[in-house]
Amino acid sequence: MTTLPDLATRRPVTAVPTRTFVAWVLVAYALCRVVTTTILLLVMPHQVPSGMTGGDDVPVTYFPFTALWDGQWYQWIAQHGYPDTLPTDGTGKVQQNPWAFYPLFPFLARAGMAVTGLDFPVVGSTVALLCGFGAAVLIGLLLRDRIGDPAAYLVVVLWASFPASVTLQLAYTESLAMLLLVGYLYALSRERWLVATVVAVLVGLSRPIGVPLGIVTLVVVVLRWRERAERPIAPRTYAAMLAALVGCGVAGLLWPAIAWWRTGVSSAYTDTMAAWRGYATVEPFVPWLDKARYFLGDTWGPFWLIVTPIVIVAMVAGPWARALGADLRTWSLAYPAYLGVVLDPFTSIFRYLVPLFPLLVVVLGAGWSDRRGNTWPRLLVRAVPLLVVFVVCQYWWTDELWRFVPPSDYPP
């Protein structure tokens, strides 16, 4: 695997200044959001008014349309906070409740609502939109030294056009989580260990991804330690690296601990999460096998369940991904493995693929260490067809998954 220090000097001397690069990333991302906004406006007239959109007799408008599904829970949290007791049914089983949703996004929205006087759908979708711009910039900066400016631009565009990228401007946590995730990876790649530690704690208040981030951090620390003969490590650096590892551990435990403290129930978070699952407890990999058999049959289901991890490993382990570096290659393996252990897969799986942006480098063919083919003409030949497919699938995702069909529907 390419080590992180090797990547620091990879940018060609002809690359544009950082300020110009960032400006073009912002322009490209803005154009992607214009496309998504157009899709939302095209689908919105087909949304049946309901309590989720503001009332059965209230015409559906853009901002309420961006706050459906989990956005309703975030709105409740922004307005009321978290309950001190867990709701239960007649048998004592914990019911769905706000403790399943991490607090950073709704509390940022609450602050925005207090400052502007605007309601949650407006503020929540705006916070998500702004965080998405920040995430796009950090993705570009993280990748440009590794794959060059043209490929970095196109990966940002593909990521911002991914079918479930619609969530990047909805009242959801995807864009905030991506901003913090890529911010963490960027700090790690620059060996800003203490910055990474702080970001890790914020991650722990936005999304349950501390475990795979901890695996990435451990790999980066080990690689740095192996270079200690050429690049001596000062005692304070050892302490800072340890702090980053501890920060990931805190990120994984912080929200369950807060739920325990507030409710007095040690399993408050896990009991709440179980209320959303088809299984009473977390059973690693079992839900994936059951869902695969349900949708694809007893033969093809297990077959694709075996093939998919093999394909991901092949994508990340081959020379066509060497430019990613050890950190992004590790993330591309650790995060799917983590999903396999904890996720009860269903229609939300598309959203959970948004953080796998490094795989777009491989799909684009831009991950070779010698940057073969990373010129505009060759990259565009590969990127444009994929972009068209992504935009078409955005419309499908918005119409089939995001649009709510009363009285009940499958969540996005």
SULTAZI-V420216 format. One record per run of one state. SS is the DSSP state (hx for helix, st for strand, lp for the rest). FROM is the first residue (numbers start at 1). LEN is the number of residues. If there is no record, write none. Layout:
ss:SS from:FROM len:LEN
ss:SS from:FROM len:LEN
//
This chain:
ss:lp from:1 len:3
ss:hx from:4 len:6
ss:lp from:10 len:8
ss:hx from:18 len:27
ss:lp from:45 len:6
ss:hx from:51 len:3
ss:lp from:54 len:8
ss:hx from:62 len:4
ss:lp from:66 len:4
ss:hx from:70 len:11
ss:lp from:81 len:7
ss:st from:88 len:1
ss:lp from:89 len:5
ss:st from:94 len:1
ss:lp from:95 len:3
ss:hx from:98 len:3
ss:lp from:101 len:2
ss:hx from:103 len:14
ss:lp from:117 len:3
ss:hx from:120 len:28
ss:lp from:148 len:1
ss:hx from:149 len:13
ss:lp from:162 len:1
ss:hx from:163 len:7
ss:lp from:170 len:4
ss:hx from:174 len:16
ss:lp from:190 len:3
ss:hx from:193 len:11
ss:lp from:204 len:6
ss:hx from:210 len:17
ss:lp from:227 len:8
ss:hx from:235 len:29
ss:lp from:264 len:4
ss:hx from:268 len:7
ss:lp from:275 len:11
ss:hx from:286 len:32
ss:lp from:318 len:1
ss:hx from:319 len:24
ss:lp from:343 len:6
ss:hx from:349 len:4
ss:lp from:353 len:5
ss:hx from:358 len:6
ss:lp from:364 len:12
ss:hx from:376 len:27
ss:lp from:403 len:10
//
